Amino acid sequence: MSPKSPKPADATNTAPTDPDLEAMLARALGQPGAEPTPADDAPVAEAEVVPPEAQHCGFIAIVGKPNVGKSTLMNALVGQKVSITSRKAQTTRHRITGMRTVNATQFVFVDTPGFQTRHGNALNKSLNKTVVGAVNDVDLIVFVVEAGHFNLADAKVLSLLPANVPAILVANKFDLVHRRGELAPWLRSMQERHAFAEYVPMSAKNPRDVSRFFGICEKYLPQQPWMFDAEALTDRSERFMAAEMVREKLFRLTGDELPYTSTVVIDKFEEDGNLKRVAATIVVERDGHKGMVIGDRGEKLKRIGTEARIELEKLWGCKVFLELWVKVRSGWADDEARVRSFGYE
Ligand SMILES: Nc1nc2c(ncn2[C@@H]2O[C@H](COP(=O)(O)OP(=O)(O)OP(=O)(O)O)[C@@H](O)[C@H]2O)c(=O)[nH]1
């Protein structure tokens, strides 16, 4: 085509036509005539006895800017809540591994914080270091964006992906896309940004999409013996899960009023027969924040405690006694030593 010739009707469709991509798009977009892959409708069968020489196992990093649905996806893949979620950006602060063994393959997932581009404080520097560490040390990268969207924050995360590790593009929140046909040119434009191994429009909230995803990731994991028990779901301690659960309720119940720089520290964790006693402190930056957490006559703090306790009892299958305190430590997120003392690497 000469430079002067009229643009094709679909101006964004400039990527070379790749038959594999076209087939993948047709399948993902549910177009008539698209052949399902064998994994498409396969239910997630749990692991049976598999000899070590037939086992596959590998690490998968789930990366993306804040709030695109990384933790939701990981929890759905693991089949249990191992990573907290909320509408508030920057909920995830640790490198969390969850795992799931399906047939002969053990998938070990690494969840990462959304890459921080706005603030340069010690907390965010530590978060970003975790992301960079995660992507260079895995067999497969799952790069999550919101379907149909790509901005500077996504581009910054994408620029961290090493060329020698296969990456799958997950166009998440596909349920929110009303004109699905329009996603095809967008997916093709994503192909120009990075040589993704697969393009997967899906919804982390749709169980069918999630079970199909195992089949998509499987082929990128090396043949090697499993690293964890077939039934294991996470390598995080109960103490850690307790702090995370309180933090989730704190973020959910305070909404946008409370800055993301609040955190939770476990002061006591004791087991007493079928009872676990946990004491935790919610650390906030200012006196005003303390009031928001406590609420009118302590009602907010009480609700945070009740909701976290109920979830922990469900998770551990035992009774939980949870005691919560609130403390002000101004400037902790700017203080590197304190960020480390609160458990961030
Ligand atoms: N409609 C819809 N909402 C979703 C989907 N996946 C996640 N969400 C919502 O998106 C919000 C953010 O989800 P998270 O899983 O916390 O996102 P994250 O990327 O882990 O966020 P950070 O911890 O900030 O990095 C939550 O309100 C989820 O319920 C999806 O497939 N469809």
The ligand as an ORCA input file, in Angstrom:
! r2SCAN-3c Opt
* xyz 0 1
  N     -16.494     -6.929     36.621
  C     -15.351     -7.513     36.994
  N     -14.682     -7.047     38.080
  C     -13.522     -7.653     38.422
  C     -12.994     -8.750     37.681
  N     -11.814     -9.120     38.267
  C     -11.634     -8.302     39.330
  N     -12.650     -7.418     39.447
  C     -12.811     -6.357     40.468
  O     -11.763     -5.409     40.318
  C     -11.375     -4.867     41.599
  C      -9.872     -5.032     41.820
  O      -9.557     -6.413     41.926
  P      -8.220     -6.942     42.647
  O      -8.192     -8.402     42.394
  O      -8.120     -6.448     44.043
  O      -7.127     -6.174     41.774
  P      -5.534     -6.196     41.880
  O      -5.040     -6.041     40.485
  O      -5.081     -7.381     42.650
  O      -5.283     -4.858     42.682
  P      -3.982     -4.348     43.531
  O      -3.958     -5.172     44.775
  O      -4.310     -2.930     43.769
  O      -2.771     -4.509     42.679
  C     -12.222     -5.628     42.641
  O     -13.341     -4.809     42.968
  C     -12.666     -6.885     41.887
  O     -13.883     -7.393     42.362
  C     -13.720     -9.222     36.522
  O     -13.348    -10.146     35.809
  N     -14.887     -8.551     36.234
*
